[in-house]
């Protein structure tokens, strides 16, 4: 499956994952509940048939998804 099959929010969260951010940091940055971010991460893993954050970051990089620079240190 390609990046385009992810929702905009899933793509946004994948970008944060590719920057090395953890779920708690992503939730705070996006103003979402931690549980909501966890759900999106689960959906991303399922849709892309991957099993961990490293694979997610590699997939994002290989498929041209730009990391998000929010100005906050990781």
C-alpha positions in Angstrom: 0.0 0.0 0.0 1.2 3.5 -0.7 1.4 6.6 1.5 -1.6 8.0 -0.5 -3.8 5.3 1.1 -3.3 6.9 4.5 -5.5 9.6 5.8 -4.0 13.1 6.1 -3.8 12.7 9.8 -2.1 9.3 9.5 0.4 10.9 7.1 1.0 13.7 9.6 1.6 11.2 12.4 3.9 9.1 10.2 5.9 12.2 9.5 6.3 12.8 13.3 7.3 9.1 13.7 9.9 9.5 11.0 11.4 12.3 13.1 11.8 10.0 16.0 9.0 11.4 18.1 7.1 9.2 20.6 3.3 9.0 20.8 3.2 11.3 23.9 5.2 14.0 22.0 3.0 13.6 18.9 -0.2 13.9 21.0 1.1 17.1 22.7 2.2 18.7 19.4 -1.1 17.9 17.6 -3.4 18.6 20.6 -4.7 15.0 20.5 -5.3 12.5 23.2 -2.6 9.9 23.6 -5.1 7.1 22.9 -6.0 8.8 19.6 -2.4 8.9 18.5 -2.0 5.2 19.5 -5.0 4.3 17.4 -3.6 6.2 14.4 -0.2 4.5 14.8 -1.9 1.1 14.9 -3.8 1.9 11.7 -0.6 3.1 10.0 1.1 -0.2 10.9 -1.8 -2.2 9.7 -2.3 -0.4 6.4 1.4 -0.4 5.6 1.9 -4.0 6.8 4.7 -3.0 9.1 5.3 -3.9 12.7 7.4 -1.2 14.3 8.4 2.5 14.3 11.8 1.9 12.6 10.0 0.2 9.7 7.5 3.1 9.6 10.3 5.7 9.5 12.1 3.8 6.7 8.9 3.5 4.7 8.2 7.2 5.1 11.7 8.0 3.9 11.6 5.6 0.9 8.2 6.9 -0.2 9.1 10.6 0.0 7.1 11.7 3.0 8.8 14.8 4.4 9.5 14.9 8.1 7.7 17.6 10.0 10.0 20.3 11.5 7.9 21.8 14.3 10.9 23.6 15.7 10.9 21.5 18.9 13.9 19.4 19.8 13.3 15.7 19.8 
